[in-house]
Amino acid sequence: MSVAKSAKIVVLAILLIAAGFFFGRSCERINQQYHLILLLDRDFLYPLVTLLLAMATVAVSGGLVAALVRPFWICIVAFSLSALASLIAWEISLASGIAALTYLIVSLLYCRGVAEALDNRLKFSVEPISGSQSILLAGLAIAVCTSLYFGYAEEIQEQGFTFPPAMREMISEMTMAPMRAQIEARTDLTSEEKDALLAQMIGGFEEQWMRPMEEMIQSYERFVPLMVAFMLFQFLAVVNMLFSWIPIVILAIVFPILTGIGAVKKVTEMREVERLSIHQGAANLERGLQGINKLGEQ
């Protein structure tokens, strides 16, 4: 292997490792703000968009490595280092370790699928990458949700289930809004009396509704992380289904650019193909029978 080719492979591997690191950082932000999933809060938009961008980055860099890097063991090394980078960027824990291992296994399956599909084609195309990309994106989504589940489950096991403060405030505000309006509309009360009455009603709501609701959910608290992880996975699955074409379009643009600047080149390979043909066999059999007949006539 020439020095120039080795340098190009190293550059592609570095891009994939950087994408893995970015993916790990994005997953860490998602894990730290899991309560926003329950709220469907718009503040969750930024970490979610960052995660989707990281997944797209892994898809593009992974597609470059899977399509261009040979032999296959180098792909294994590159994806392994990428998974390790995601683990380091995330956190060293059992949950993130399982997620990184999931990422590694799925990415190797993806890489093998792309390599085999390209080897079986007569002309290079991004179509094999498109066919296998759904496996990679689904694996990344599973990795994120797996870590989210284990992290949230560990927190509930240590502290027990409680409503996040923002959710508690939102439920209280939605429930108390009509009562607040009624109190504010009363003219027979002073401002201090209105505030005292409102505080009393909020305290009663907490005691009579919020606390019993929390206690009821605590009986099934082991299912709460699963529900949150499933909600996130369903959302990621829909987004992947709608926008998975974007990394393919990017790759379809990048490959001609790389060819144009001379970073890669098209190579024509001659292959020997061995097939069985029934027609050829039948012709040989007919010639053999004719030869036997001639010998009999002599």
N, C-alpha and C positions, 0 to 999 in steps of 0.2 A: 504494500500500500504506500503510495507516494505521500510526501510531506504535505502537499497542497490538499489532497483528499482528506488526510487526517485532520488538518486544520479546519476544513469545512465541517467535518463530522463533529469536531469539538464545539464549534460555534452553534450548530443545531442542538447539541446536547445541552449547552449552557442555556439556550433559549427555553428548552423544555424544563430544565431545573428551575430557572427563574419563574416560569409559569407555575410550577408546583409550589414554589415558595409563596407566590401571590395567592394561589388557591388556599394554602394553609392559613394565611393571614385573614383572608375573607371568611373562612370557616370559623376562626376564632371570634371575629366580630359577631357572627350569627349566633354563636353559642352564648356570648355575653348578653345578647339582647333578645333572648328567646321569648320573654314576656310580651314583647311587641307583636309577636305572632298571634298571641291570644287576643290582643286588642285590635289587630289589623290596623295598627297605627301607621300614619304616613311617615313617622320617623324611622320606620323599618325599611322605607324605600331605599335609602342610601346604602345600608349594608347589603340589601338584597340585590341592588343593581351591581354593586361591587362584586358580589359572589357570581352573578351571571357573567360579568365581564371576565372574571378569573376562569370560569368554566370554558368560555369561548377561547381564551388565550391558551388553555391546555389543549383544546381541540385543534387549534391551528398549529401550534408547535408540535403536538403529538402527530398530526397528519404529516408534517414535513419529515419528522424522524421516521415514521412508519413507511413512508413512500420512498425516501432517498437513502436511508442508512442501511448498509449491508456490510458484513454478515449480520444475521439476526441476533447473535449474542451481544453485539454492541447496542442494539435496541433494548435488550434486557437490562444492560448496565445503565443506559440513559434513563429509562423509565424508573428503575430502582432508585437512582440518585434523585429523581424528581419526587418520588414518593417520600424519600427520606427528608428532602427539603421541605415538603409540606408538613411533615411531622415536627420538624424543628421550628418552623414558623408558627405552628399551631400551639402545641404544648406536649410535653412528654408525659403521657398518661395512657391508661388502658383504652379509654374511649377513642382518643385520637390515633392510637396505635392500630386498633381494629379498622378505623376509617382509612388510614394510610395503607394498610394491607389490602383492603378492598379496592382502593384506587390502583394499587400495583397489579393485582390479579386481573382486574377488568381491563386495564391498559395493555397488558401483555396479550390478552385475548384479542383485543382490538388490533394491536400491531400485527399479530399473526394472521388475522383475517384479512387485513389490508395487503400484507405481503403475498399471501397465497392468491388473492384475487388479482393482484397486479401481475403475478407470474403467469397466470392463466389467460391473460389478455394479449392480443396481438398488437395493440396500440395503447400507449399510456393515456390514462384518463383519470379524473377525480371521482368517477362513479364508484369504484371500489371503496374509496374513503367515505363517500356519502353512505354507502350501504352498511358500513361498520361503525359509523360515528354514533348511531343511536345507542350502541352498546357502551361506548365510552361515556357519553353524557348521562345515561342512566346510572352507570357505575359511580360517577362523580356525585350525582344526586343522592344515591344510596349512602355514599361515604359521609356526606354532610349530615344526612338525617340520622345515621347510625350514631355519630358522635354526639349530635344534639340529644338523642334519646338517652344515651348512657350518662351524659353530663347532667341533664335535668333529673334523671332518676336518682343519681347519686345525691344531688342536692335535696330532693324530697325525702330520701332515706335519712339524711342527716338532720334536716330541719323540719320535716313534715310539710304538708301542702298548706299554703296560704295564698290568698289572692294577691297578685302584685299590687303595690300601692296605687299605680295608675289605673288598674282595672277596678280596684275598690272605689276609687274616686269617681270613675266614669259611671259605675253602676249606681252609686249613691246620688250622683248628679242627675242621672236620667230619672231615677225614681222620685227624688225629692223636688224636681223642677215644678210640677203642678202645685205641690204644697207650698213651696217657696213663693210662687206667684200669688197664691191665696193669702198668705201671711202678709206679703208686701202690699196687697190691696186693702188690707184692713186699716181703717182710719182711727179706730179706737185704741190703738196701741202706739206707744212711743218707739223710737228706733231701738232703744235698749231692750225693751220688752220683745220686739220682733226678733232681735238677735238671740235673746235668751230662749224664746219659744222655738226658734229654728234649730238652735243647738240641741235643745231637748229632743226634738223630733229626730234629728240626725243620730243622736245617741241611742234613741229607742230603735231606730232602723238598724243600727249596727248590732244591737243586742238581740233583737227579735228576728232579724232576717239574715244579715251577713254572717254572723257567727254560726247559726244553725246550718246555713248553706255550706260553709266551710267544713263543718263537722261531718255533714253528709258526704261531701266529696272526698274527705279524708279516708272514708271507708273504701273508696275505689281509687285512691291516689296513685297506686302503681300503674293505672291505665292512663293517667294524665300525660306523662312523657310520650307514650306511644301515640296518643291522639295528636299532640303537638307535632311530633316528627312526621306523622302521616299527613297532616295538613300541609306541612312544608313540602313533602315529597309530591303530593298531588299538584301543588302549585308549580313546582319545578318541572314536573312531567308535562304540564300544559304549555309552559313557556318553551321547553325544549321542542315540543311538537310544532309550535308555531314559528320558532325562530332558529331551528337547527340548520336552516339553509345558509345562514350568515357565514359561519366558518367555512363552508364549502365554497361560497362565492369568493371569500378572501383567498382561499387556496387556489382557486381557478385563476385568480389575478396574479398571485405570487409566483406560481410555477413558470408562466411565460416570462415574467420579469427576471427570475433567476436564470432562465435559459438565455434571455437577451443579453445579460451582463456577463455571461460565460461562467457563472457559478456552477451550473449543471449543463449537461448536454444530452441530446437524444442519442441512444446507442441502439444499433440494429443487431440482433442476435440471430444466428442460424441454429435451428434445432432439428434433431432427428426425431421423427415421430413414427412409432411402430403401431400399426393397426391390423386388425383382422378383416378381410374382405371376402364375403361369400361369393362374389362374382368371380374373383380371381381363382378361388378354389374350384368353382364349378368348371371353369375353362380348363384348368389342369386335369380335372377328372375326365372331361370329354376327350381331351387329347390322349390321355392314358387309355381310354376305352378304344379309341380309333387305332392306337398302336397294337393293342391286343388283337383286334379284328384282323389287321393286316398280317400279323404273325400266323393267325389261324388259316388265312387264305393261302399262305405260302405252304 
